[in-house]
Amino acid sequence: MAARAIGSSTISFGLVAIPVKMYSTVDTTAAIHFNYLSKDGSRLKQQYIRTSDNQVVEREDRVQGYEFAKGQYVLFTAEEIKAMQVQSTNAIDIAEFIPLDKVERLFIEKVYYLGPDKGAARSYHLLKEALTRTGRAALANYAARGKSYLVLVRPMGDGLIMEQLKHHDELRPFSEVPLDSCEIKEEELELALTIIEQRVNQEFMPENYEDEVRSRMMALIQQKVDGQEISVVPEEASESKIVDLMEALKASVNAAGDRKSARRVGKRAAVKSTAGKRATKSASNANRGRKRSSG
């Protein structure tokens, strides 16, 4: 099933303009949503309550305000709020091209697929190929929904994606995180490197990992749909204890080795089982052949 575009835009740099369509990278249908209901099964709706007298305030009586001091607000009309917003041109205006590997993943907030709009396939694929060849990405401004976003357009597979980035002043500096200094022993480092090598994979394969919490929730939801009650055994809290780092590293190396040995034994057993089945099948075929000959 073809993806449905959630918007359209134009990538522009210099005198080049590339009309594109935007697509969500997230399948929202896979998310689990719960609704608030009263105990008789009726849906509930949210209301805004005035704190001064606990009265419900209807939409037409609401205004927005900015708290400039504790408990003090300056009020704005809808027209004033709109005047502060940027014009939504939906244009992706490229400012510069930067090395892709220089962008910290910390800045990435959302990701969108970009596809060529009608008549833009040639320029779209030209930009994609140019970015791929140079190892660069396009840093751009994107104005939409009354806001201005910093975005990165980069190649992915056969096409382009747009990553919405946080602005620099939105991020807390790492320098605010307390980091206790310590000395790393060489033997500890060697064991840590061994653990990494035991679990190394040259490919990123997220399909090998399942959202176990979602699967468990869906199974329990189906239980309720089928009229069964849910009984959950409380988990025992594990005791928190300080473990010697060297002993923990050694145990981790041994455990990984045991898992590898178990996988090898399992593979050998599977091979023997397959070979045995083939031998049995061959013998059975041979016996049938002899019976037909003697008949």
Secondary structure, 3 states (H helix, E strand, C coil): CCCCCCEEEEEEECCEEEEEEEEECCCHHHCCCCCCECCCCCECCCCEECCCCCCEECHHHCCEEEEEECCEEEEECHHHHHHHCCCCCCEEEEEEEEEHHHCCHHHEEEEEEEEECCCCHHHHHHHHHHHHHHCEEEEEEEEECCEEEEEEEEEECCEEEEEEECCHHHCCCHHHCCCCCCCCCHHHHHHHHHHHHHCCCCCCCHHHCCCHHHHHHHHHHHHHHCCCCCCCCCCCCCCCCCCCHHHHHHHHHHHHHHHHHHHHHHHHHHHHHHHHHHHHHHHHHHHHHHHHHHC
